[in-house]
Amino acid sequence: MEIRNLYRPFELDLVEVNTYEARSHKNTFFEMVFVLEGTGAQLINKHKLPYASDKLFLIFPEDSHTFEVDTPSKFFFIRFNDSYLKTQERVWVKKLEYIFHNHNHSPGCILKTVCDKPLVRALVEALIREHINRQPQQEEVIEQLMNTIITIAARNITLLPPSALEHNKSTQALPLLNYIHHYIYEPKMLKVEAMAEHFNFSPTYIGEYFKAQTGESLQEYITAYKLKLIETRLRFTDMQINEIVHELGFSDASHLNRLFKKYKGMSPSAFKKAHGNA
């Protein structure tokens, strides 16, 4: 299978095709595809769904991906790699985390709000104009437009159930899962007493309820989610261990290191090196 790389922080590409060679490939970067015109099918990881104009798709690194084109189509591609993410403020990385950890990577348009489709189309058309016309501060304007599109994508994904719900997790657990995601940076809000008060449960019952709905204990889920966030920091930012310790509420660096090694089989520094971010 073909592996495609990106040699710049980001890349924009307008593609018009009558047919599309059905050769599946994998990227080493992130890709957003907006359909300006045409019909056909999008295939990601052996899943297949139709596409049409005003659809926005997300393609993640290592996803197997291709299109089948039925009518002449026009696609606009926004591609960006981890070096682009590193240039953004860390609050931006937090915005992206919902995409990384809660989208199920299956095919299909992620724009669930009807009014967002013409908005994204207008932003894409503005990107195309800005990309073609050489104007002062061109790159800054392009980045602002790109970031706005990604933020809209993240907003729409928050309307979808977390992918974890596909694995024997009841939709009854969705409010609890969203609460954990929202307060993951505030350890005191993740204490059983605080959660019980918020949901009007007794402290002794909320853990039983969560496990009955999800198959995991509260602490197991919180730990697993924190580990995903640590992985994101190690792969896509230049944050130091002590900064991650402070942000995620660990007692100290040794606590984070022990936890990470217990579940991942290697230290955070080894993980960072293995993923090319040493």
TABELJO-V385886 format. One record per pair of residues at least 6 apart in sequence whose C-alpha atoms are under 7 Angstrom apart, sorted by the first residue. I is the first residue (numbers start at 0). J is the second residue. Records with the same first field share a line. If there is no record, write none. Layout:
BEGIN
I->J ; J
END
This chain:
BEGIN
0->23 ; 24
1->24 ; 25
2->24 ; 25 ; 26
3->25 ; 26 ; 27
4->26 ; 27 ; 28
5->28
8->79 ; 80 ; 82 ; 83
9->78 ; 79 ; 80 ; 83
10->77 ; 78 ; 79
11->76 ; 77 ; 78
12->75 ; 76 ; 77
13->74 ; 75 ; 76
14->73 ; 74 ; 75
15->72 ; 73 ; 74
16->71 ; 72 ; 73
17->70 ; 71 ; 72
18->68 ; 71
19->66 ; 67 ; 68
21->65 ; 66 ; 67
22->65
23->63 ; 64 ; 65
24->63 ; 64 ; 65
25->60 ; 61 ; 62 ; 63 ; 64
26->60 ; 61
27->60 ; 61
28->59 ; 60 ; 78 ; 79 ; 80
29->58 ; 59 ; 60 ; 78 ; 79 ; 80
30->57 ; 58 ; 59 ; 76 ; 77 ; 78 ; 79
31->55 ; 56 ; 57 ; 58 ; 76 ; 77 ; 78
32->55 ; 56 ; 57 ; 74 ; 75 ; 76 ; 77
33->53 ; 54 ; 55 ; 56 ; 74 ; 75 ; 76
34->51 ; 52 ; 53 ; 54 ; 55 ; 73 ; 74 ; 75
35->52 ; 53 ; 73 ; 74
36->51 ; 52 ; 72 ; 73
37->51 ; 52 ; 70 ; 71 ; 72 ; 73
38->50 ; 51 ; 68 ; 69 ; 70 ; 72
39->49 ; 50 ; 51 ; 67 ; 68 ; 69 ; 70
40->47 ; 48 ; 49 ; 50 ; 66 ; 67 ; 68
41->47 ; 48 ; 49 ; 50 ; 65 ; 66 ; 67 ; 106
42->48 ; 64 ; 65 ; 66 ; 106
43->62 ; 63 ; 64 ; 65 ; 105 ; 106
44->62 ; 63 ; 64
46->105 ; 106
47->106
48->106 ; 107
53->116 ; 120
54->108
55->108 ; 109 ; 110
56->107 ; 108 ; 109
81->235
84->92 ; 235
85->235 ; 236 ; 237
95->153
97->153
98->153 ; 156
101->161 ; 162
102->156 ; 161 ; 162
103->162
109->152 ; 155 ; 156
110->116 ; 152 ; 155
111->155
112->155
119->148
122->144
126->141 ; 144
129->137 ; 141
164->170
167->213
168->212 ; 213
169->212 ; 213
171->212
172->209 ; 212 ; 213
179->189
182->188 ; 189
184->246 ; 247 ; 248
186->248
188->194
191->202
192->202
195->201 ; 202 ; 205
206->216 ; 217
209->216 ; 217
210->216 ; 217
226->259
232->238
233->271
234->271 ; 274 ; 276
240->252
241->252
244->251 ; 252 ; 255
249->255
256->266 ; 267
259->266 ; 267
260->266
271->277
END
